[in-house]
């Protein structure tokens, strides 16, 4: 399967993966996404990768930010 931007239907899968992964940090949490989005007006792009069986294999939280010289990731 391809990498996808998570939507509301994938949030539980995403959160479960973060809670179970030994190297996950608070920056991976959806609460962090909401805090950054609400307080800094950054646009979140939280990516999820599933295998052919639909099991989550990886995640990548990203934010689009507007800087002095335009938009950047």
NUGUNU-565438 format. One record per residue: residue number from 1; x, y, z of N, C-alpha, C in turn. Coordinates in steps of 0.1 Angstrom, whole numbers. Layout:
<nodes>
NODE  num     nu     nv     nw    cau    cav    caw     cu     cv     cw
NODE  NUM      X      Y      Z      X      Y      Z      X      Y      Z
...
</nodes>
This chain:
<nodes>
NODE  num     nu     nv     nw    cau    cav    caw     cu     cv     cw
NODE    1      8    -12      0      0      0      0      9     13      0
NODE    2      3     23     -4     10     36     -5     10     44      9
NODE    3     18     54      9     18     63     21      6     72     19
NODE    4     -1     75     30    -13     83     30    -12     94     41
NODE    5    -19    105     38    -21    115     49    -33    109     57
NODE    6    -31    109     70    -41    104     79    -54    113     79
NODE    7    -65    106     80    -78    113     82    -84    108     95
NODE    8    -96    113     98   -102    110    111   -104     95    113
NODE    9   -106     87    102   -108     73    103    -95     65    106
NODE   10    -84     72    104    -71     65    107    -64     69    120
NODE   11    -71     79    127    -64     84    139    -62     74    150
NODE   12    -71     64    152    -69     54    162    -57     45    158
NODE   13    -57     41    146    -45     32    141    -32     40    143
NODE   14    -32     52    140    -20     61    141    -16     61    156
NODE   15    -26     65    165    -23     66    179    -18     53    185
NODE   16    -24     42    181    -20     29    186     -6     25    182
NODE   17     -2     29    170     12     26    165     21     34    174
NODE   18     18     47    176     27     56    184     28     51    198
NODE   19     18     47    204     18     42    218     26     29    219
NODE   20     26     21    209     33      8    210     48      9    205
NODE   21     52     19    198     65     20    192     75     25    203
NODE   22     86     17    205     95     21    216    103     34    213
NODE   23    104     39    201    111     51    198    102     63    196
NODE   24     89     61    198     80     73    196     82     83    207
NODE   25     80     96    204     81    106    214     68    114    214
NODE   26     67    124    223     55    132    224     52    140    211
NODE   27     62    142    203     60    150    190     52    141    180
NODE   28     52    128    182     44    120    173     29    119    176
NODE   29     26    124    188     12    123    193      3    133    185
NODE   30    -10    129    184    -20    137    177    -23    150    185
NODE   31    -21    149    198    -23    161    207    -13    171    204
NODE   32     -1    167    201     10    176    196      6    183    183
NODE   33      1    175    174     -4    181    161    -14    192    163
NODE   34    -23    189    172    -34    199    174    -28    212    181
NODE   35    -19    210    190    -13    221    197     -5    230    187
NODE   36      3    224    179     11    232    169      2    238    159
NODE   37     -8    231    154    -17    237    144    -25    249    150
NODE   38    -30    247    162    -38    258    168    -30    270    173
NODE   39    -18    268    177    -11    279    183     -1    286    173
NODE   40      3    279    163     13    284    154      8    285    139
NODE   41     -5    281    137    -11    281    124     -3    274    113
NODE   42      4    263    118     11    254    108      1    244    103
NODE   43      3    239     91     -6    230     85      0    216     87
NODE   44     -7    207     94     -1    193     97     -4    184     85
NODE   45      6    176     82      5    164     73     11    152     80
NODE   46      2    144     86      7    133     93      5    121     84
NODE   47     16    114     81     16    104     71     16     90     78
NODE   48     10     80     71     10     67     77     12     57     65
NODE   49     20     46     68     23     36     58     18     23     63
NODE   50     10     16     55      5      3     58     10     -7     48
NODE   51     11    -20     53     15    -30     43      3    -36     36
NODE   52      5    -46     28     -6    -52     21    -18    -58     29
NODE   53    -14    -62     42    -24    -67     51    -31    -56     59
NODE   54    -27    -43     57    -33    -32     64    -27    -29     77
NODE   55    -16    -35     80     -9    -33     93      1    -21     91
NODE   56      0    -12    101      8      1    100     23     -3    102
NODE   57     31      2     92     45     -1     92     54     12     96
NODE   58     48     23     95     55     35     98     46     48     98
NODE   59     51     58    104     44     71    104     55     82    102
NODE   60     50     94     98     59    106     97     50    118     99
NODE   61     52    125    110     45    138    112     53    149    105
NODE   62     46    157     97     52    169     91     43    181     93
NODE   63     49    193     92     41    205     92     46    214     81
NODE   64     36    221     75     39    231     65     39    245     73
NODE   65     50    252     72     51    265     79     54    276     69
NODE   66     49    287     73     52    299     65     63    307     71
NODE   67     74    308     64     86    315     69     87    329     63
NODE   68     98    336     66    101    349     61    102    349     46
NODE   69    106    338     40    108    338     26     99    328     19
NODE   70     87    327     24     76    319     18     73    306     26
NODE   71     66    297     20     62    285     26     73    274     25
NODE   72     74    267     36     84    256     36     79    245     45
NODE   73     85    233     43     82    221     51     92    219     61
</nodes>
